[in-house]
Amino acid sequence: MRLEDYWGIGPKTSERLTEALGTERAVEAIESADVRALVDAGLHRGRATRILRRANGEAGMDVLATGDARSVYDDLLGLAADAALTAHAADRIRVMTPLLDRDAVEERLDRVVAARDAWDGLDDDAREAVAEAFVAYDEADGSDLAAVETAVALREAGLTDGPFADVGALDGDRLRDAADALADVRGSIDPAGDLDGDDIEVAAGADAELDRLREQLAAARDLADSAFDVLETVRDGSLRDFEALEAATVDHVARETGVEPATVRSAAPDEALDAADFVSGTLRDLVGELEAAVDEREAAVAADIRERLGDESGAGEDTAVARAATAVSDAAFLLSLGRFAAENGHVRPALVDDGIAVRGARNPFLGGDVQPVSYGVGSHSLAGEAGVASADAPPTGDRVSVLTGANSGGKTTLLETLCAVALLASMGLPVPADAAEVGTFDRIVFHRRHASFNAGVLESTLKSVVPPLVAEGRTLMLVDEFEAITEPGRAADLLNGLVTLTVDRGALGVYVTHLAEDLSPLPDAARIDGIFAEGLTNDLELRVDYQPRFETVGKSTPEFIVSRLVANAGDRGVRAGFEHLAGAVGEEAVQRTLSDAEWAANDD
C-alpha cells in the first residue's frame, strides 16, 4: 500500500516518512498505530494522532458527526491518556476510536473492567511498585531489559490472569535468566535475530576477557595515533642500532598496552624502510590484530547471550524477551485504562438496542464535589419496575426530551455528560455513572450553544445537524439552545421541526431550550423536563438542583439573579436601577430571596 493512500498523508509527508523510516517501516508504524515512530520521523504529535485514528478506525470516526462531538472525544481521550502508565500506552489511548461492532465493544469492556478491578485490588505498595516499574520502563525508552524487569514486577504484583494472562504465561525463571543476560547487553537487540549474535552489542563488564581486549585495543589505537612520539621515546638518543630500536619498541608497546611482547613482536613488520616505518607499521598491524580479536571474542560472548535468552520456536521468533515486550506493552495499555476507570468511579455500561440512560452520572470534565444526575431517552430499564419516573429513575420510551430551566442550571453540562457517556461506551470503556444503559449509535450530534445571531450561523448549524439526522442508521441528537442563532419566534418553529423530524427518523434527542412555552404541541414520543433554581446561597450564589424534574417545565427564576444584583450593588444609583427591575419581576419574591439569604448567612 502506498503511503499517500492513507488519510492525511500527502506527497511531502510521504517523502518525510520514507526518508526517515523507509516505506515498509512507515506502513508498519501506521498499521500498528505507532505514534512515537511518526513523531520521531518529524510529524507533529497531533497530526500523527489524526492520521492513525483515520488509518485504524475511519468508520468509527464517522460517529463524531459534529465538531463539538469531536471536541468531547478529544478531551475524553486526553483525560484517559493522563492516567497512562507509559508514554506508549498514552499514545495508544489517543488513537482509540469508536467501535461499530458490538462484539468488539463487549470484548474491550470485558478486558478494561477486569483491568479496573485488578488495579482496585492492588494495595498501595503493589500499585506503587507497578507504577515505578512502568516509570523505569519509560525512562529506559522501553528497552528489552526494562520490558523484562517490568514483566517480573507485574508478576510479583499478581497481575497474571484475565487481561494479563500473557504476563502470567511467561516463565518466571526464563525471565530472570533473560534479565541477567540483558544486563550484559548495551542498547537493544532484535529478538527475532539469528543466534550468531551479530546484532548484540556486549556491554562492559559482561566478559572479563572481552574487557581486557577492548582496553588493549584502545591503548594500541592511542599509541598508533601518536607514533612519532613513540619513536622519540624508544630511540631516546642512546640506541645505536636497529635491532636495539626494535627491541625497545616491542618492550614499550607491550608495557603501555598490556599486550604480551610476543604478540607485539609478531605484529612487527619483517622489513621496514626506517625506524619510523617500523614503529608505525608495528602499531598499525597490532591494532588490526586486536580489532580481529575483539570482534571474535565479542561474537562469541554475544552468541552466548543469545543462547541464554533462549528461543522456544527454534527460529528466533518467540524469545522470552519478545513475548515479555509484547505482554508489557499490552498490560500498560489495559492497566492504564483500568486505572482511569478506577480512579474516576466509572462503571460498565449495559449495551442496549435503542436508548441512553444514566443513574448517578457525573460530568467527567468537572472537578470537585459534583451533584450526580439521572436522565435518559429511548427504551431502557433504569425507569424502575413500575415505570414511574423519579430522580433516580428517568422515564422510558420517549424518543425526545426538551430540557428547560434556569440559567447556569447545568443543562449544557448534562448534554455534555450524555455525549461523554455515549462516546466512552462506543469505545468499549466504562462510564462515569452509578449505572448506565447505552445503545449503539452510528452518529452522535452534539451541538453547543453558539452566541451568534445571523443567517450564516443559522445556515451552518442546520447543515451541521440535519444531514446526520436524516442519514441511515441510529442518531443521537444533543442540541443546546437552538434559539441563540435566530429570532425566538422562528427558533420555536425550527425546534418543533427538529423534534418532529427526530421522532420521524427514529432517532433519539435531547434539546435544550428556554422556549418550552412557545413550542407547538410536541409529538407523543416527546416530553419536557425542567431544571430548577432553588434560591441563593449565603454567598449569594445561585443554588440549583441539577437533577432534572421529568415532564415539568423548568423555571429560570430571574428574581434570584436580580436579588443577587441588588445585594451586590455598591453604587446607590446602580442599586436603585436593580431595585426597579426587582419590581418588574416581583419585588416581594426578590425581598423574600434576600431575606432567606441573610437568614442563612446569620445562621452560619
LUMVO-485155 format. One record per residue (C-alpha): residue in three letters; x, z, y. Coordinates in steps of 0.02 Angstrom, whole numbers, padded with zeros to 5 digits, always signed. Layout:
residues N
PT/aa/east/up/north
PT/ALA/X/Z/Y;
...
end
This chain:
residues 604
PT/aa/east/up/north
PT/MET/+00000/+00000/+00000;
PT/ARG/+00064/-00044/+00174;
PT/LEU/+00087/+00099/+00296;
PT/GLU/-00016/+00007/+00426;
PT/ASP/-00164/+00009/+00306;
PT/TYR/-00182/+00195/+00341;
PT/TRP/-00291/+00253/+00485;
PT/GLY/-00192/+00289/+00643;
PT/ILE/-00031/+00202/+00590;
PT/GLY/+00015/+00052/+00696;
PT/PRO/+00173/-00054/+00698;
PT/LYS/+00276/+00071/+00799;
PT/THR/+00226/+00221/+00694;
PT/SER/+00256/+00121/+00535;
PT/GLU/+00429/+00072/+00594;
PT/ARG/+00471/+00252/+00637;
PT/LEU/+00414/+00317/+00468;
PT/THR/+00504/+00179/+00374;
PT/GLU/+00665/+00212/+00467;
PT/ALA/+00657/+00400/+00440;
PT/LEU/+00585/+00410/+00264;
PT/GLY/+00577/+00238/+00187;
PT/THR/+00412/+00156/+00146;
PT/GLU/+00392/+00233/-00027;
PT/ARG/+00429/+00411/+00031;
PT/ALA/+00316/+00390/+00183;
PT/VAL/+00171/+00333/+00075;
PT/GLU/+00203/+00481/-00042;
PT/ALA/+00202/+00601/+00107;
PT/ILE/+00036/+00531/+00168;
PT/GLU/-00046/+00535/-00002;
PT/SER/+00011/+00714/-00032;
PT/ALA/-00039/+00771/+00144;
PT/ASP/+00140/+00823/+00184;
PT/VAL/+00127/+00863/+00370;
PT/ARG/+00305/+00927/+00378;
PT/ALA/+00379/+00762/+00317;
PT/LEU/+00287/+00664/+00452;
PT/VAL/+00334/+00789/+00587;
PT/ASP/+00516/+00785/+00533;
PT/ALA/+00505/+00595/+00545;
PT/GLY/+00461/+00611/+00730;
PT/LEU/+00271/+00616/+00736;
PT/HIS/+00182/+00745/+00843;
PT/ARG/+00102/+00877/+00731;
PT/GLY/-00073/+00843/+00797;
PT/ARG/-00057/+00657/+00765;
PT/ALA/+00014/+00686/+00592;
PT/THR/-00131/+00802/+00552;
PT/ARG/-00261/+00674/+00609;
PT/ILE/-00179/+00537/+00506;
PT/LEU/-00177/+00644/+00349;
PT/ARG/-00356/+00703/+00371;
PT/ARG/-00415/+00523/+00375;
PT/ALA/-00300/+00469/+00234;
PT/ASN/-00357/+00607/+00117;
PT/GLY/-00537/+00636/+00170;
PT/GLU/-00602/+00496/+00280;
PT/ALA/-00779/+00506/+00211;
PT/GLY/-00780/+00694/+00241;
PT/MET/-00727/+00670/+00422;
PT/ASP/-00884/+00567/+00449;
PT/VAL/-00984/+00728/+00427;
PT/LEU/-00921/+00777/+00600;
PT/ALA/-01044/+00670/+00697;
PT/THR/-01005/+00732/+00873;
PT/GLY/-00856/+00788/+00975;
PT/ASP/-00923/+00966/+00983;
PT/ALA/-00936/+00971/+00792;
PT/ARG/-00756/+00911/+00780;
PT/SER/-00704/+01044/+00904;
PT/VAL/-00781/+01182/+00798;
PT/TYR/-00698/+01106/+00644;
PT/ASP/-00527/+01106/+00728;
PT/ASP/-00549/+01285/+00788;
PT/LEU/-00602/+01345/+00615;
PT/LEU/-00450/+01268/+00532;
PT/GLY/-00342/+01343/+00669;
PT/LEU/-00409/+01517/+00628;
PT/ALA/-00381/+01489/+00442;
PT/ALA/-00206/+01421/+00471;
PT/ASP/-00163/+01578/+00572;
PT/ALA/-00191/+01678/+00411;
PT/ALA/-00074/+01566/+00312;
PT/LEU/+00069/+01649/+00219;
PT/THR/+00186/+01498/+00234;
PT/ALA/+00209/+01355/+00356;
PT/HIS/+00171/+01228/+00220;
PT/ALA/+00010/+01320/+00174;
PT/ALA/-00041/+01313/+00357;
PT/ASP/-00010/+01125/+00357;
PT/ARG/-00116/+01103/+00201;
PT/ILE/-00256/+01204/+00280;
PT/ARG/-00254/+01100/+00439;
PT/VAL/-00284/+00938/+00344;
PT/MET/-00433/+01002/+00244;
PT/THR/-00593/+00901/+00269;
PT/PRO/-00775/+00922/+00218;
PT/LEU/-00805/+00881/+00035;
PT/LEU/-00950/+00768/-00009;
PT/ASP/-00950/+00806/-00195;
PT/ARG/-01050/+00962/-00238;
PT/ASP/-00943/+00998/-00392;
PT/ALA/-00785/+00990/-00286;
PT/VAL/-00861/+01115/-00163;
PT/GLU/-00909/+01234/-00304;
PT/GLU/-00738/+01220/-00384;
PT/ARG/-00647/+01261/-00223;
PT/LEU/-00766/+01404/-00188;
PT/ASP/-00728/+01474/-00361;
PT/ARG/-00542/+01471/-00327;
PT/VAL/-00547/+01535/-00148;
PT/VAL/-00668/+01677/-00189;
PT/ALA/-00556/+01727/-00334;
PT/ALA/-00406/+01722/-00215;
PT/ARG/-00503/+01828/-00089;
PT/ASP/-00543/+01957/-00224;
PT/ALA/-00362/+01954/-00282;
PT/TRP/-00299/+01988/-00105;
PT/ASP/-00429/+02127/-00085;
PT/GLY/-00372/+02201/-00250;
PT/LEU/-00191/+02222/-00195;
PT/ASP/-00138/+02389/-00124;
PT/ASP/-00044/+02395/+00040;
PT/ASP/+00128/+02397/-00042;
PT/ALA/+00087/+02246/-00150;
PT/ARG/+00019/+02148/-00003;
PT/GLU/+00174/+02186/+00097;
PT/ALA/+00287/+02134/-00047;
PT/VAL/+00194/+01970/-00070;
PT/ALA/+00193/+01934/+00117;
PT/GLU/+00380/+01972/+00130;
PT/ALA/+00416/+01857/-00018;
PT/PHE/+00325/+01715/+00070;
PT/VAL/+00415/+01752/+00234;
PT/ALA/+00581/+01739/+00142;
PT/TYR/+00519/+01579/+00061;
PT/ASP/+00482/+01506/+00234;
PT/GLU/+00647/+01566/+00307;
PT/ALA/+00739/+01480/+00164;
PT/ASP/+00639/+01322/+00203;
PT/GLY/+00557/+01326/+00032;
PT/SER/+00722/+01319/-00064;
PT/ASP/+00725/+01319/-00253;
PT/LEU/+00794/+01495/-00260;
PT/ALA/+00662/+01556/-00136;
PT/ALA/+00525/+01475/-00240;
PT/VAL/+00585/+01560/-00399;
PT/GLU/+00604/+01730/-00313;
PT/THR/+00429/+01713/-00237;
PT/ALA/+00358/+01672/-00408;
PT/VAL/+00439/+01831/-00475;
PT/ALA/+00362/+01932/-00331;
PT/LEU/+00188/+01859/-00366;
PT/ARG/+00203/+01903/-00549;
PT/GLU/+00258/+02080/-00509;
PT/ALA/+00106/+02097/-00394;
PT/GLY/-00007/+02049/-00540;
PT/LEU/-00060/+01880/-00469;
PT/THR/-00054/+01792/-00637;
PT/ASP/-00230/+01738/-00681;
PT/GLY/-00379/+01646/-00608;
PT/PRO/-00318/+01537/-00464;
PT/PHE/-00141/+01598/-00500;
PT/ALA/-00140/+01553/-00684;
PT/ASP/+00004/+01431/-00654;
PT/VAL/+00109/+01578/-00594;
PT/GLY/+00057/+01679/-00745;
PT/ALA/+00106/+01536/-00861;
PT/LEU/+00286/+01543/-00802;
PT/ASP/+00408/+01630/-00919;
PT/GLY/+00474/+01785/-00833;
PT/ASP/+00641/+01783/-00924;
PT/ARG/+00668/+01600/-00884;
PT/LEU/+00626/+01634/-00702;
PT/ARG/+00758/+01770/-00694;
PT/ASP/+00885/+01656/-00779;
PT/ALA/+00840/+01518/-00657;
PT/ALA/+00861/+01637/-00510;
PT/ASP/+01035/+01684/-00573;
PT/ALA/+01080/+01502/-00595;
PT/LEU/+01012/+01451/-00425;
PT/ALA/+01115/+01588/-00342;
PT/ASP/+01263/+01478/-00391;
PT/VAL/+01189/+01326/-00303;
PT/ARG/+01220/+01276/-00123;
PT/GLY/+01066/+01194/-00045;
PT/SER/+00930/+01125/-00158;
PT/ILE/+00928/+01021/-00315;
PT/ASP/+00818/+00887/-00388;
PT/PRO/+00726/+00972/-00531;
PT/ALA/+00700/+00804/-00615;
PT/GLY/+00882/+00753/-00606;
PT/ASP/+00995/+00715/-00753;
PT/LEU/+01088/+00851/-00844;
PT/ASP/+01257/+00787/-00785;
PT/GLY/+01233/+00897/-00633;
PT/ASP/+01290/+00766/-00506;
PT/ASP/+01151/+00818/-00387;
PT/ILE/+01204/+01001/-00385;
PT/GLU/+01318/+01074/-00253;
PT/VAL/+01402/+01226/-00327;
PT/ALA/+01409/+01375/-00211;
PT/ALA/+01564/+01479/-00179;
PT/GLY/+01578/+01623/-00299;
PT/ALA/+01491/+01531/-00441;
PT/ASP/+01654/+01496/-00535;
PT/ALA/+01823/+01577/-00505;
PT/GLU/+01922/+01427/-00565;
PT/LEU/+01825/+01309/-00452;
PT/ASP/+01851/+01426/-00305;
PT/ARG/+02039/+01429/-00341;
PT/LEU/+02050/+01240/-00350;
PT/ARG/+01949/+01221/-00188;
PT/GLU/+02066/+01341/-00098;
PT/GLN/+02219/+01246/-00162;
PT/LEU/+02141/+01081/-00107;
PT/ALA/+02103/+01148/+00067;
PT/ALA/+02282/+01212/+00086;
PT/ALA/+02356/+01047/+00024;
PT/ARG/+02249/+00949/+00148;
PT/ASP/+02310/+01060/+00289;
PT/LEU/+02491/+01026/+00240;
PT/ALA/+02456/+00839/+00222;
PT/ASP/+02385/+00836/+00398;
PT/SER/+02549/+00910/+00464;
PT/ALA/+02677/+00826/+00350;
PT/PHE/+02805/+00811/+00491;
PT/ASP/+02804/+01000/+00517;
PT/VAL/+02828/+01023/+00329;
PT/LEU/+02978/+00908/+00334;
PT/GLU/+03055/+01004/+00477;
PT/THR/+03028/+01168/+00385;
PT/VAL/+03106/+01116/+00219;
PT/ARG/+03251/+01023/+00299;
PT/ASP/+03297/+01169/+00411;
PT/GLY/+03458/+01081/+00461;
PT/SER/+03555/+01151/+00312;
PT/LEU/+03505/+01033/+00172;
PT/ARG/+03642/+00906/+00144;
PT/ASP/+03574/+00804/+00000;
PT/PHE/+03408/+00725/-00052;
PT/GLU/+03394/+00825/-00214;
PT/ALA/+03402/+00988/-00118;
PT/LEU/+03265/+00924/+00000;
PT/GLU/+03155/+00877/-00150;
PT/ALA/+03175/+01050/-00225;
PT/ALA/+03142/+01136/-00059;
PT/THR/+02985/+01030/-00033;
PT/VAL/+02917/+01073/-00205;
PT/ASP/+02950/+01259/-00180;
PT/HIS/+02873/+01261/-00006;
PT/VAL/+02715/+01166/-00055;
PT/ALA/+02692/+01272/-00211;
PT/ARG/+02711/+01431/-00110;
PT/GLU/+02590/+01375/+00029;
PT/THR/+02453/+01306/-00085;
PT/GLY/+02466/+01417/-00238;
PT/VAL/+02488/+01264/-00349;
PT/GLU/+02613/+01278/-00493;
PT/PRO/+02783/+01200/-00447;
PT/ALA/+02773/+01087/-00600;
PT/THR/+02608/+01017/-00537;
PT/VAL/+02682/+00984/-00365;
PT/ARG/+02836/+00902/-00443;
PT/SER/+02726/+00788/-00548;
PT/ALA/+02639/+00730/-00390;
PT/ALA/+02803/+00687/-00304;
PT/PRO/+02844/+00500/-00293;
PT/ASP/+02982/+00436/-00407;
PT/GLU/+03051/+00332/-00267;
PT/ALA/+03046/+00364/-00082;
PT/LEU/+03118/+00272/+00066;
PT/ASP/+03175/+00429/+00153;
PT/ALA/+03140/+00615/+00167;
PT/ALA/+02982/+00589/+00272;
PT/ASP/+02913/+00466/+00145;
PT/PHE/+02948/+00589/+00005;
PT/VAL/+02860/+00735/+00090;
PT/SER/+02707/+00636/+00145;
PT/GLY/+02696/+00548/-00024;
PT/THR/+02705/+00713/-00118;
PT/LEU/+02567/+00791/-00012;
PT/ARG/+02457/+00636/-00019;
PT/ASP/+02465/+00623/-00207;
PT/LEU/+02442/+00811/-00229;
PT/VAL/+02282/+00804/-00126;
PT/GLY/+02220/+00663/-00236;
PT/GLU/+02256/+00758/-00396;
PT/LEU/+02174/+00916/-00331;
PT/GLU/+02019/+00818/-00274;
PT/ALA/+02003/+00749/-00450;
PT/ALA/+02024/+00923/-00523;
PT/VAL/+01893/+00996/-00407;
PT/ASP/+01770/+00857/-00447;
PT/GLU/+01796/+00878/-00634;
PT/ARG/+01776/+01067/-00627;
PT/GLU/+01626/+01056/-00510;
PT/ALA/+01539/+00934/-00627;
PT/ALA/+01569/+01049/-00774;
PT/VAL/+01502/+01201/-00680;
PT/ALA/+01353/+01102/-00614;
PT/ALA/+01310/+01043/-00789;
PT/ASP/+01318/+01222/-00849;
PT/ILE/+01200/+01274/-00708;
PT/ARG/+01081/+01133/-00754;
PT/GLU/+01083/+01193/-00935;
PT/ARG/+01048/+01371/-00880;
PT/LEU/+00900/+01311/-00777;
PT/GLY/+00825/+01238/-00936;
PT/ASP/+00714/+01089/-00970;
PT/GLU/+00566/+01108/-01088;
PT/SER/+00522/+00923/-01090;
PT/GLY/+00696/+00863/-01127;
PT/ALA/+00684/+00738/-00984;
PT/GLY/+00721/+00846/-00835;
PT/GLU/+00540/+00842/-00776;
PT/ASP/+00475/+01015/-00821;
PT/THR/+00606/+01141/-00774;
PT/ALA/+00560/+01319/-00732;
PT/VAL/+00614/+01281/-00554;
PT/ALA/+00499/+01131/-00537;
PT/ARG/+00350/+01224/-00607;
PT/ALA/+00386/+01378/-00500;
PT/ALA/+00397/+01272/-00342;
PT/THR/+00228/+01192/-00376;
PT/ALA/+00146/+01356/-00427;
PT/VAL/+00210/+01447/-00273;
PT/SER/+00152/+01310/-00155;
PT/ASP/-00023/+01311/-00230;
PT/ALA/-00028/+01501/-00233;
PT/ALA/+00020/+01509/-00050;
PT/PHE/-00120/+01389/-00005;
PT/LEU/-00255/+01480/-00104;
PT/LEU/-00197/+01655/-00060;
PT/SER/-00192/+01607/+00124;
PT/LEU/-00374/+01550/+00116;
PT/GLY/-00418/+01707/+00017;
PT/ARG/-00332/+01815/+00146;
PT/PHE/-00428/+01728/+00286;
PT/ALA/-00592/+01761/+00196;
PT/ALA/-00549/+01941/+00151;
PT/GLU/-00489/+01995/+00322;
PT/ASN/-00644/+01924/+00407;
PT/GLY/-00775/+01982/+00282;
PT/HIS/-00826/+01808/+00226;
PT/VAL/-00942/+01786/+00076;
PT/ARG/-00977/+01646/-00043;
PT/PRO/-01125/+01541/+00015;
PT/ALA/-01256/+01486/-00110;
PT/LEU/-01266/+01297/-00110;
PT/VAL/-01446/+01236/-00094;
PT/ASP/-01528/+01066/-00085;
PT/ASP/-01604/+01068/+00088;
PT/GLY/-01583/+01212/+00208;
PT/ILE/-01467/+01327/+00301;
PT/ALA/-01498/+01514/+00315;
PT/VAL/-01389/+01664/+00353;
PT/ARG/-01412/+01851/+00346;
PT/GLY/-01295/+01960/+00449;
PT/ALA/-01197/+01811/+00514;
PT/ARG/-01056/+01831/+00640;
PT/ASN/-00980/+01703/+00754;
PT/PRO/-00800/+01680/+00690;
PT/PHE/-00731/+01648/+00864;
PT/LEU/-00790/+01812/+00941;
PT/GLY/-00684/+01968/+00932;
PT/GLY/-00735/+02150/+00944;
PT/ASP/-00900/+02226/+00893;
PT/VAL/-01017/+02079/+00868;
PT/GLN/-01202/+02101/+00829;
PT/PRO/-01239/+02006/+00667;
PT/VAL/-01391/+01893/+00665;
PT/SER/-01504/+01817/+00534;
PT/TYR/-01575/+01643/+00551;
PT/GLY/-01624/+01490/+00455;
PT/VAL/-01715/+01324/+00446;
PT/GLY/-01768/+01223/+00296;
PT/SER/-01804/+01293/+00124;
PT/HIS/-01711/+01449/+00070;
PT/SER/-01735/+01612/-00021;
PT/LEU/-01672/+01733/+00113;
PT/ALA/-01850/+01750/+00179;
PT/GLY/-01886/+01886/+00051;
PT/GLU/-02005/+01890/-00095;
PT/ALA/-02162/+01897/+00011;
PT/GLY/-02101/+01759/+00126;
PT/VAL/-02135/+01868/+00278;
PT/ALA/-02011/+01844/+00419;
PT/SER/-01914/+01994/+00483;
PT/ALA/-01750/+02025/+00571;
PT/ASP/-01660/+02013/+00404;
PT/ALA/-01771/+01878/+00327;
PT/PRO/-01791/+01717/+00427;
PT/PRO/-01943/+01609/+00389;
PT/THR/-01927/+01471/+00261;
PT/GLY/-01998/+01296/+00255;
PT/ASP/-01987/+01246/+00439;
PT/ARG/-01887/+01088/+00472;
PT/VAL/-01853/+01127/+00654;
PT/SER/-01839/+01282/+00762;
PT/VAL/-01846/+01283/+00951;
PT/LEU/-01741/+01430/+01012;
PT/THR/-01786/+01506/+01180;
PT/GLY/-01740/+01660/+01278;
PT/ALA/-01630/+01750/+01402;
PT/ASN/-01481/+01676/+01491;
PT/SER/-01320/+01740/+01411;
PT/GLY/-01428/+01789/+01263;
PT/GLY/-01320/+01710/+01129;
PT/LYS/-01420/+01552/+01095;
PT/THR/-01270/+01437/+01107;
PT/THR/-01167/+01562/+01007;
PT/LEU/-01298/+01556/+00870;
PT/LEU/-01290/+01366/+00864;
PT/GLU/-01100/+01376/+00853;
PT/THR/-01115/+01506/+00714;
PT/LEU/-01230/+01393/+00613;
PT/CYS/-01112/+01247/+00640;
PT/ALA/-00964/+01351/+00582;
PT/VAL/-01058/+01411/+00427;
PT/ALA/-01109/+01234/+00382;
PT/LEU/-00932/+01168/+00405;
PT/LEU/-00846/+01308/+00309;
PT/ALA/-00967/+01287/+00164;
PT/SER/-00939/+01098/+00165;
PT/MET/-00753/+01129/+00141;
PT/GLY/-00783/+01248/-00003;
PT/LEU/-00741/+01404/+00096;
PT/PRO/-00830/+01572/+00112;
PT/VAL/-00930/+01601/+00271;
PT/PRO/-00943/+01744/+00399;
PT/ALA/-01107/+01824/+00344;
PT/ASP/-01179/+01954/+00227;
PT/ALA/-01271/+01815/+00135;
PT/ALA/-01293/+01629/+00162;
PT/GLU/-01377/+01477/+00086;
PT/VAL/-01311/+01308/+00142;
PT/GLY/-01364/+01132/+00098;
PT/THR/-01256/+00978/+00087;
PT/PHE/-01259/+00879/+00249;
PT/ASP/-01200/+00701/+00272;
PT/ARG/-01187/+00730/+00459;
PT/ILE/-01179/+00882/+00571;
PT/VAL/-01231/+00851/+00751;
PT/PHE/-01177/+00993/+00865;
PT/HIS/-01205/+00962/+01050;
PT/ARG/-01159/+01093/+01178;
PT/ARG/-01240/+01107/+01348;
PT/HIS/-01157/+00993/+01474;
PT/ALA/-01185/+01038/+01656;
PT/SER/-01201/+00862/+01722;
PT/PHE/-01359/+00784/+01788;
PT/ASN/-01354/+00594/+01793;
PT/ALA/-01413/+00443/+01698;
PT/GLY/-01241/+00412/+01624;
PT/VAL/-01234/+00583/+01541;
PT/LEU/-01411/+00564/+01476;
PT/GLU/-01371/+00394/+01401;
PT/SER/-01209/+00451/+01320;
PT/THR/-01294/+00606/+01250;
PT/LEU/-01436/+00506/+01172;
PT/LYS/-01309/+00382/+01100;
PT/SER/-01216/+00532/+01026;
PT/VAL/-01362/+00623/+00943;
PT/VAL/-01489/+00489/+00895;
PT/PRO/-01386/+00370/+00783;
PT/PRO/-01333/+00507/+00661;
PT/LEU/-01510/+00575/+00661;
PT/VAL/-01586/+00410/+00604;
PT/ALA/-01447/+00366/+00480;
PT/GLU/-01475/+00381/+00293;
PT/GLY/-01442/+00549/+00213;
PT/ARG/-01460/+00729/+00270;
PT/THR/-01425/+00776/+00450;
PT/LEU/-01412/+00946/+00532;
PT/MET/-01454/+00943/+00719;
PT/LEU/-01390/+01086/+00829;
PT/VAL/-01428/+01039/+01010;
PT/ASP/-01406/+01153/+01160;
PT/GLU/-01511/+01146/+01320;
PT/PHE/-01555/+00963/+01320;
PT/GLU/-01641/+00987/+01488;
PT/ALA/-01475/+01012/+01576;
PT/ILE/-01444/+00824/+01579;
PT/THR/-01608/+00763/+01656;
PT/GLU/-01756/+00823/+01758;
PT/PRO/-01859/+00961/+01674;
PT/GLY/-02021/+00865/+01653;
PT/ARG/-01941/+00716/+01568;
PT/ALA/-01825/+00831/+01470;
PT/ALA/-01975/+00914/+01390;
PT/ASP/-02042/+00743/+01339;
PT/LEU/-01874/+00692/+01266;
PT/LEU/-01856/+00857/+01175;
PT/ASN/-02029/+00835/+01100;
PT/GLY/-01975/+00665/+01041;
PT/LEU/-01815/+00732/+00962;
PT/VAL/-01908/+00871/+00871;
PT/THR/-02036/+00748/+00804;
PT/LEU/-01900/+00624/+00754;
PT/THR/-01804/+00762/+00666;
PT/VAL/-01957/+00806/+00562;
PT/ASP/-02000/+00624/+00527;
PT/ARG/-01822/+00586/+00468;
PT/GLY/-01819/+00736/+00351;
PT/ALA/-01676/+00815/+00448;
PT/LEU/-01653/+00997/+00497;
PT/GLY/-01634/+01051/+00677;
PT/VAL/-01613/+01196/+00796;
PT/TYR/-01645/+01151/+00978;
PT/VAL/-01606/+01274/+01119;
PT/THR/-01713/+01259/+01275;
PT/HIS/-01791/+01352/+01421;
PT/LEU/-01938/+01232/+01419;
PT/ALA/-02037/+01300/+01273;
PT/GLU/-02195/+01321/+01376;
PT/ASP/-02183/+01140/+01438;
PT/LEU/-02174/+01065/+01264;
PT/SER/-02321/+00973/+01191;
PT/PRO/-02390/+01040/+01028;
PT/LEU/-02248/+01035/+00904;
PT/PRO/-02265/+00967/+00727;
PT/ASP/-02325/+01089/+00595;
PT/ALA/-02148/+01092/+00522;
PT/ALA/-02075/+01161/+00684;
PT/ARG/-02078/+01336/+00756;
PT/ILE/-02024/+01425/+00915;
PT/ASP/-01909/+01578/+00911;
PT/GLY/-01851/+01689/+01053;
PT/ILE/-01706/+01798/+01105;
PT/PHE/-01748/+01941/+01223;
PT/ALA/-01652/+02035/+01356;
PT/GLU/-01696/+02219/+01346;
PT/GLY/-01628/+02287/+01510;
PT/LEU/-01465/+02335/+01592;
PT/THR/-01329/+02450/+01529;
PT/ASN/-01270/+02594/+01636;
PT/ASP/-01133/+02474/+01695;
PT/LEU/-01272/+02355/+01750;
PT/GLU/-01226/+02229/+01614;
PT/LEU/-01366/+02133/+01533;
PT/ARG/-01419/+02215/+01368;
PT/VAL/-01478/+02084/+01243;
PT/ASP/-01546/+02091/+01068;
PT/TYR/-01456/+01941/+00998;
PT/GLN/-01565/+01937/+00843;
PT/PRO/-01700/+01804/+00874;
PT/ARG/-01881/+01854/+00854;
PT/PHE/-01965/+01724/+00747;
PT/GLU/-02115/+01624/+00807;
PT/THR/-02106/+01707/+00977;
PT/VAL/-02060/+01629/+01145;
PT/GLY/-01910/+01718/+01219;
PT/LYS/-01906/+01780/+01396;
PT/SER/-01766/+01757/+01522;
PT/THR/-01821/+01916/+01614;
PT/PRO/-01749/+01870/+01785;
PT/GLU/-01789/+02045/+01851;
PT/PHE/-01638/+02109/+01753;
PT/ILE/-01523/+01987/+01841;
PT/VAL/-01598/+02020/+02012;
PT/SER/-01586/+02207/+01981;
PT/ARG/-01401/+02193/+01949;
PT/LEU/-01376/+02088/+02105;
PT/VAL/-01471/+02215/+02210;
PT/ALA/-01369/+02359/+02140;
PT/ASN/-01201/+02272/+02162;
PT/ALA/-01229/+02202/+02337;
PT/GLY/-01107/+02282/+02459;
PT/ASP/-01165/+02193/+02615;
PT/ARG/-01329/+02256/+02691;
PT/GLY/-01389/+02081/+02735;
PT/VAL/-01349/+02013/+02563;
PT/ARG/-01437/+02160/+02483;
PT/ALA/-01591/+02126/+02589;
PT/GLY/-01590/+01947/+02528;
PT/PHE/-01585/+02001/+02346;
PT/GLU/-01723/+02128/+02380;
PT/HIS/-01830/+01987/+02448;
PT/LEU/-01803/+01894/+02283;
PT/ALA/-01850/+02054/+02193;
PT/GLY/-02019/+02043/+02274;
PT/ALA/-02037/+01865/+02211;
PT/VAL/-02001/+01909/+02029;
PT/GLY/-02090/+02076/+02033;
PT/GLU/-02022/+02218/+02138;
PT/GLU/-02097/+02350/+02026;
PT/ALA/-02006/+02280/+01875;
PT/VAL/-01843/+02273/+01971;
PT/GLN/-01859/+02453/+02030;
PT/ARG/-01902/+02511/+01855;
PT/THR/-01748/+02422/+01787;
PT/LEU/-01636/+02502/+01918;
PT/SER/-01711/+02674/+01883;
PT/ASP/-01682/+02652/+01696;
PT/ALA/-01501/+02603/+01725;
PT/GLU/-01473/+02750/+01844;
PT/TRP/-01552/+02870/+01721;
PT/ALA/-01441/+02804/+01581;
PT/ALA/-01286/+02824/+01689;
PT/ASN/-01330/+03004/+01734;
PT/ASP/-01371/+03041/+01553;
PT/ASP/-01195/+02989/+01505;
end
